Amino acid sequence: MMKLAFAVAWLSQTLVTFSVVLVVFSAGIVVYNETGSLTSFGITVLCGYVPELLITPLAGSLVDKVSRKAVLITCCLLQATIFTFYFLILRQDASILASTYLVIIAVSSVAGVHRLAYNSSIALFSDDPRVYPRLNGIVQSGLACAHILAPLVAGLLLEYAGSWTIAATAAVACTISAAILTTIRFPELLSKTSTTLKHGWKLGIHHIRCSKGLSELLIIHACSNLARGAAIVLFTPLILAFSSEAILGSLRSTAGAGLAIGALLITSWDGPAKQMYSIFYALMICGISIVLIGITQNLVLIGLSAFIFYAATPILASIAHSIWQHQVPTDIQGRVFAVRDTVAGAALAAGYVVSPLVTDWVFIPLMEDTEKALSMTYILAGFLTIALAIVTARKPALRALSET
């Protein structure tokens, strides 16, 4: 019965994620087509990421205080309302730039609460920590499907129907998602401790600081996100420095296929008894893949490296999240995960911002060649990830996390 409930919840929440990716991805295209401005496009990207990062610290206490099923249903309905509003704007054929920014900010804010509630609900579907990697793998597979299918659907709808059909599709999908979620008995475990925002944030920080292993794992997570952010944001200019947009699109599709394969792999595997070894190997594989992308112009090797990098990503995420689920009591996971996600998300954002600045202001003047400068930044990000893998293997507190 619990397996059925998890399957239904997974289907419902994957549908919401698909809807969010569908709208955010298409909004960037709509804004760029209307303005022709890369700056406007960049603002759209930031509107889709920063509000989620800012709302996460505030959402932890809410997630632990009330029914997580109620939070998820509310998020579904809020997204449906926002998408309906966006649909009405698009149907008016007026200037939509400012309105689109506001819509994406609202979507991102709700998505931050939704993601935290969803992540802190997974462990409630099983009393056996050995099952956590598989459950997390299933969640990762849903994310992979959403990120692969949504751009394809958005492209088709923009080409043959119009942007307003995207908003309408997303609104209907989120409404269906809420309806689906009402049909299952959702496991709940409400917190009995203080749930004010201030105390919730302090509790999350205190729980992490009291565990040397979790503190070190969070540092590893943040530093790897910094390198990952650099690898993601520099991939496009690195490839375009010596190849075409068509090749770039093919390589991104290859990377997306790797994401799906990695998610399917962890879904069919419970993971090793000592999960920290998987984190070591996944980090090492990611680091080597990033270095290989940076040192070569061989498109086959770059495609293979990108595929492997993205295949290792959901495995790394699933195993790491399983450790957190095992180490953090379910009734305070919302608040602890809020702290974790804020730190890790800020590091990812720093990677997006810092790596282009380092390339522009350090390596390009030093090397007097944009392509070589991009390659050097990429290689440094790869070596940072490899170093983190070595640190992970040498830290007794980290190894102890997967043995308790």
N, C-alpha and C positions, 0 to 999 in steps of 0.2 A: 504493500500500500504506500509506504514511504517512497519507494522507487518511482511509482506512478506520480506521486505528488511532486517529486523533484523534476521529473521529466516535463510535467505540465508547467511548473514554474520556470524551468529553463526555456521552454518554447515561448512562453509569455514575455520573458525579459529579453530574449534574443530578438524578438519582434520589435521591442521598444528601442533596443540598441541600433537595429537596422534602420528604424525610422529617423533616429537622431543623426546617424551618419549620412543618411540619404539627404536630409535637409541641409545639414552643415556643408556637405561636399558641394551640393548644387548651388547653395547660396554664394559660395566663393566664385563659382563660374558666372552666375547671374551678375554679381557686382562687377567682376572684371569685364564682362561683355558690355555692361552699361557705361562704365567709366574709362576702360582701357588703362587703368592705373594699377601698377603693381603695389603701390602703397595702400590703396583701398583694399586690394586683395589681401595684403598682409594684415591689415586691421581686422578683416573678417576672420582670419585664422586666429588672431589673438582673442577676439570676442568669443570664439568657440572653445578656447582653452583656459584663459585666465579666470573667468568667473567660477568655473568648476573648482579650480585650485583654491580660490578665496573662500568658497562656501564650505569646503570640506571641514575646516576646523570647527565650524559652527554646527555641523550636522551630526557629530558624534553623539552628543547628549540626546538629541531628538531620536536618533535611531535606537538607542538603548532604552529610552523612556517609554515609548509607545510601541504598539504592535508593528512589527516590520512588514507584515502583510499589508496593513493599512497604509504604511509609508509608501510601499511599492505601488499600490493601487492609486493612491493620491498622485504620485509622480506620473503614472500613466495618463491619468485624466488631465493633469496640468499640461503635460506635453501635447495632448490632443487639443486642448483649448488654445495653446500657443500656435499650433500648426493651423488650426482653423482661422485664427486671426491673420496669420501669414497668407493663407489662401485668399482671404477677402482683400488684403492689400494687393496681392498680385493680380487679382481679377479686375482691379480698378485701373490698371495700366498707367499708374502715376509713377512719379520718381520714388524709388523704393530704397535708396541707399541708407538713409538714417533709420528707416523702419526695419530694414534687414539687420542692421547692427543691433538694434534693440531686441529683435526676435532671437538672434543667435545668442545674445547675452542671457536672455531668459531661458532658452533651451539649455545652455551650458550650466546655468545655476541649478536647474532642476536635475540635470544629468548627474551633477556632483552628489546630490542627496541620494539619487537612485542607485548610483554605483556603490556608495558606502553601505546602504541598506542591503543591497544584493550580496555584496562580498561578506558581510557579517551574518548573512542568513545561511550560507552554504553549509557550515559546520552543524547547523541544527538538524540537517536531514540524515545524520548518521552519528552514532555513539562510538564508532570505531575510527580512530585517527588514521589507520592504515588505508581507509577508503578516501581520505581527503584528497590525495593527489589525483585520483580518478575523477572525483567530483569537480575539482578545479580544472582538470583537463577538459571535461565536458563544457564547462563555462567558457574556457578559452576557445574551444571549437566554435561555440556560438558567436564569440567576438570575431573570430576569423571569418566565419560565413558572412557576418554583417559587413565587415570591411572589404570583403571581396565582391559581394553581390550589390551592395548599395551604389558604388560608383558606376557599375554596369547599368543598373536600372535607371539611375539618374541621367546617364548619358542618353539612353534610349528615350526617356520621357522628354528631356529637353529638346531632342532632335525631332521627335515626331508628334509631341502633344503640347508641350508648353510647361513653363515652370510652375504654374498654378496646380497642375496635376500632381506634382511632387508633394506639395503641401497637403493636398487633399488625400493622397495615398497615405502619407505619414499620420494624418489625423485619424483616419479610419483604422490604421494598423494599431495605433496606441489605444483606441477605444476597444478594439477586439482584445488586445492584451490585458486590459483591465478586467474585461468580462471573463476571460479565461482564468485569471487568477482568483476570481471569486468562487470558482467551482471546486477548489481544493482545500483540504484541511492543512493549514500552514503551521509548522511547529514554531512555537514561541517560547521565549525565556526572557521575561522583562527584568530589568535591573532593579535591585532593591536598595542600591546606594544612591547618593546624591546625583542629581541629573541636571543641575544648573550648568550653563555654558562654562562659567569660570571653573567650577569644581570638576566638570567633565574633562576639560582640557588639562587641568592639573593631574587628574587621575591617570589619564593616558600617558602623560610624560613620566609620572612617578612609576608606573608599571614597567615602562621600558627601561628607565634608569636603574631600577632595582634588579634587572636581569642583565648581566654583563654580555651574555650571548645575544640577546635581542638588541642591545645597544650597538654591538659590533655588526650584527646583521643589518641593522638600519643604515649604518655608515657604508657598508659594502653596497647596499641597495642604492643609496643616494649617489655614490661615486660611479657605480655602473650606469645609472640613469644619466649622469652627466656625460659620460662617454657615448652612451646610446643616442642621446639627443644630438650630439655633434655628428655622429654617423648618419642619422636620419636627415638632418637639415642640410648637410653638405653633399648628400648623394646626388641630388639634382644638378647643382653646378659642377660637380666633379665629372659626371658623365657628359654633360653638355659641353665641357671644355674640349672634348676630343671626339664627340659623337653627336647623333641627332636626337630630336624629340621622339621619333618613332622607336629608336633603340631604347631610349629611356623608358618609354611606356612598356616595352616588352620586358625590360629588366624589373620594373615594378610589379608586373604581373607574375613574373617568376618568383619574386620575393613573397608575394601574396600566397602563391601556391605552397611555398615553404612554411608559411604561417599555418596554413590549414593542415599540412602533413604533420607538423610538430604537435598541433592540438589533438589530432586523431591518434598520434602515437601515445601521448600521455593519457589519453582517454582509455586506451586498451591496456594500460600498464599501471599497476599500483605503485611503482617506484621501488627503489632499493630500501633495505632495512635502515641503512644510515643515509638519510636524505642529503646531508651536507656534501657527500661525495658527488651527488648529481649536480649540485650547485657549482662545485669546483669544475667539473667537466664541462658544464654548460657555459660557464664564464670563459673557460679556456677556449672552447670552440668559437664563441662569439668574438673573443679578442683576436684569434688567429684569422677569422673570416674578415674582420674589419681591416687588419693589416694587409691581407691579400688584395682587398679591393683598392687600397691606397697605393700599392706598389706596382700595379700592372694596368695596362690598357687592353689586355686580352679580354674581349667581351664574354667569351665562354667561361673563363675563370672568374670574372666579376659576377656573372649570372649564377654560377655554382656557389660562390662564396655568399652572395646575397640570399640564395635559397637556404643554405645551411644556417646562416645567421638568424634568419626569420624562423626557421624550423626549431632552433634551439631556444628562441625567446619564450614561447608558451610553456615549454618544459621547465625552464628556469622560473617563470612566474608561478606555475602551478606548485612546484616543489617548495618554493620559498613561502608561498601563501599557506601551504599545508603546515609548515613549521609554526608560523604565526598562529594558525587556528588551534594547533595542539598546545601551544604555550600560553595562550590568552583565554581566560574563561569566557564562555559565550555571552554572558550577561554584560560584559564590559568591552566586547570586541568593537562595537561602534566607536567608542571613545578612543581606544587604543589605535584602531585602524585609521581614525581621523588624523592622529598625530603622525603615524607612519606615512600615510598617503600625502599629507601636506609637505613633509620633508622630502620624500621621494619625488613628488610632483614639482616642487620648487627646483630640485636638482636637474630634472629633465628640462624644465623651462630655461634654466641657466645654460644647459648644453645648447639649446636652440639659439640663445642670444650670444653667448660668449664665444663659441667656436667661429662664427663668421667674423667677429671683431678681431679675434686672435689672428685669423687668416689675413684679414685686410690690413691690420696695423702692425703685425709682426713679421709674418712669413713672406708676404708679397714684397714689402720693401727689402727684406733680407735676400730673397731669391730672385727678385725681379721677373717672376714668372708665375702667373695665376695658377696654372695647372699644377706646377710643382709645389706651390704653397698649399693648395687644397690637399694634395697627396700627403704632405708632411703633417697637416692637422689630422687627417684621417689615420695616419700611421700612429701618431701619438695617442689618439683615442683607443686604438687597438691595443697598444702596449699598456695603457692604463688598465684596460679590462683584463689583460693577461696577468698583470701585477696583482689585481684584486683576487683573481683565482688562486694565485700562490699564497696570498695572505689568508684567504679562506681555509686553505689546507693546513696552515701552520698555527691557527688559533684554537687552543684547547676549548675555550668557551663556546666557540661556534660549533665544533665537533660534538660537544656535549648536548647541544640543542636537539639533535636528531637521535640521541641515545636515551632521552628521558621521556 
